[in-house]
Amino acid sequence: MTRVRSAFLLLICLLLVTSSCSSAALDDLLAAAGVPDRALDRETVVAGLREALEVGSDRTVERTSAVDGFLADELIRIAIPPELQAMTDALRTLGLGRRVDDLEVGMNRAAEGAAGEAREILWSEIRELTIPDAMAILGGGPTAATEHLRERTEARIRARFRPIVVSKMDEVGLARLYADLAERYNRLPLVSRPALDLDAYVTDRALSGLFTVLGNEERRIREDPVARTTELLRRVFGQAPAAA
């Protein structure tokens, strides 16, 4: 199946979930996609999309919420923020390098802990796609759906996600560690505590990592037959054999 046809089938699935698409309209869409008339019944297409979204969300959450899911992945690892670089460099010269490393580990652990709560948030946002949204996604690239969701819904996701990140930061003692390091730094002459909202920074980086992984999963399901790990996914996004 070509990329365009695969993307068109994804559009069909989106339309079915987000609208009351008629049988006639479904026939037209399938015909335009090059699929034989009624090759996939309505229930199969809907089930295929739901399974694809579930698989993508589960893969994303499983990967990012695992121990070292953020920390060991250079693509999404949360580094010491630039605002703290002077502070952490100074503390390392004082023999506090291990504590600085603990700060970086703690940020990533907080993101990993919060990521485990993200699946339902992702589902709720995907369900808000409209028909015009889906048409725009069709003309986009292999991560068009992820890019669209991030652009249109990131502020709302952040508002729901940040309390989880803050809670996880408390669990791993990150706030106390940061306060301790900042206090030690403030004792040095001619320095002042850097201005940084660490909660916001970790939340932003956690969201960025989550969307990065989700975008990669979207690309895989669209383009890579190996990523279609069930018969239903292969049927909807692959050969689309005729229904009985």
Backbone hydrogen bonds, N-H to C=O, Kabsch-Sander energy under -0.5 kcal/mol:
donor,donor_aa,acceptor,acceptor_aa,energy
6,S,2,T,-2.4
7,A,3,R,-2.9
8,F,4,V,-2.3
9,L,5,R,-2.3
10,L,6,S,-1.9
11,L,7,A,-2.1
12,I,8,F,-2.4
13,C,9,L,-2.2
14,L,10,L,-2.3
15,L,11,L,-2.7
16,L,12,I,-2.1
17,V,13,C,-1.8
18,T,14,L,-2.2
19,S,15,L,-1.2
21,C,19,S,-1.3
26,L,22,S,-2.4
27,D,23,S,-2.4
28,D,24,A,-2.2
29,L,25,A,-2.4
30,L,26,L,-2.6
31,A,27,D,-2.5
32,A,28,D,-2.4
33,A,29,L,-1.7
34,G,31,A,-1.4
35,V,30,L,-2.7
39,A,36,P,-2.5
45,V,41,D,-2.1
46,V,42,R,-2.4
47,A,43,E,-2.5
48,G,44,T,-2.5
49,L,45,V,-2.4
50,R,46,V,-2.6
51,E,47,A,-2.4
52,A,48,G,-2.4
53,L,49,L,-3.0
54,E,50,R,-2.4
55,V,51,E,-3.0
56,G,52,A,-2.7
57,S,53,L,-2.8
58,D,54,E,-3.1
59,R,55,V,-2.7
60,T,56,G,-2.2
61,V,57,S,-2.9
62,E,58,D,-3.0
63,R,59,R,-2.3
64,T,60,T,-2.5
65,S,61,V,-2.4
66,A,62,E,-0.7
69,G,66,A,-2.8
72,A,68,D,-2.0
73,D,70,F,-1.2
74,E,72,A,-0.7
76,I,73,D,-1.2
77,R,73,D,-2.1
79,A,77,R,-0.7
84,L,81,P,-1.9
85,Q,82,P,-1.4
88,T,84,L,-3.1
89,D,85,Q,-2.5
90,A,86,A,-2.1
91,L,87,M,-2.4
92,R,88,T,-2.0
93,T,89,D,-1.6
94,L,90,A,-0.8
94,L,91,L,-0.5
95,G,92,R,-1.8
96,L,91,L,-2.4
100,V,96,L,-2.0
101,D,97,G,-2.5
102,D,98,R,-2.1
103,L,99,R,-1.5
104,E,100,V,-1.8
105,V,101,D,-2.6
106,G,102,D,-2.6
107,M,103,L,-2.0
108,N,104,E,-1.8
109,R,105,V,-2.5
110,A,106,G,-2.3
111,A,107,M,-1.8
112,E,108,N,-2.5
113,G,109,R,-2.5
114,A,110,A,-2.2
115,A,111,A,-2.3
116,G,112,E,-0.8
117,E,114,A,-2.2
118,A,115,A,-1.8
122,L,118,A,-2.4
123,W,119,R,-2.4
124,S,120,E,-2.4
125,E,121,I,-1.9
126,I,122,L,-2.3
127,R,123,W,-2.0
128,E,125,E,-1.3
129,L,126,I,-1.6
134,A,130,T,-2.5
135,M,131,I,-2.2
136,A,132,P,-2.1
137,I,133,D,-2.4
138,L,134,A,-2.1
139,G,135,M,-1.2
140,G,137,I,-1.7
144,A,141,G,-1.8
147,E,143,T,-2.6
148,H,144,A,-2.5
149,L,145,A,-2.6
150,R,146,T,-2.4
151,E,147,E,-2.4
152,R,148,H,-2.4
153,T,149,L,-2.1
154,E,150,R,-1.5
157,I,153,T,-2.4
158,R,154,E,-3.0
159,A,155,A,-1.9
160,R,156,R,-1.4
161,F,157,I,-2.4
162,R,158,R,-3.0
164,I,161,F,-0.7
165,V,161,F,-2.0
166,V,162,R,-2.9
167,S,163,P,-2.2
168,K,164,I,-2.4
169,M,165,V,-2.5
170,D,166,V,-2.1
171,E,167,S,-2.0
172,V,168,K,-2.0
173,G,170,D,-1.1
174,L,169,M,-2.4
177,L,173,G,-2.0
178,Y,174,L,-2.8
179,A,175,A,-2.3
180,D,176,R,-2.3
181,L,177,L,-2.5
182,A,178,Y,-2.6
183,E,179,A,-2.2
184,R,180,D,-2.1
185,Y,181,L,-2.3
186,N,182,A,-2.4
187,R,183,E,-0.9
187,R,184,R,-0.6
188,L,185,Y,-1.8
191,V,188,L,-0.9
196,L,194,P,-0.8
198,L,196,L,-1.1
201,Y,197,D,-2.3
202,V,198,L,-2.6
203,T,199,D,-2.3
204,D,200,A,-2.8
205,R,201,Y,-2.5
206,A,202,V,-2.6
207,L,203,T,-2.5
208,S,204,D,-2.5
209,G,205,R,-2.4
210,L,206,A,-2.3
211,F,207,L,-2.6
212,T,208,S,-2.1
213,V,209,G,-2.3
214,L,210,L,-2.5
215,G,211,F,-2.6
216,N,212,T,-1.8
217,E,213,V,-2.2
218,E,214,L,-2.6
219,R,215,G,-2.3
220,R,216,N,-2.1
221,I,217,E,-2.4
222,R,218,E,-2.2
223,E,219,R,-2.3
224,D,220,R,-3.1
227,A,224,D,-1.4
228,R,225,P,-1.4
229,T,227,A,-1.5
234,R,230,T,-2.2
235,R,231,E,-2.3
236,V,232,L,-2.5
237,F,233,L,-2.6
238,G,234,R,-1.2
240,A,234,R,-0.6
240,A,235,R,-0.8
243,A,38,R,-0.6
243,A,39,A,-0.7
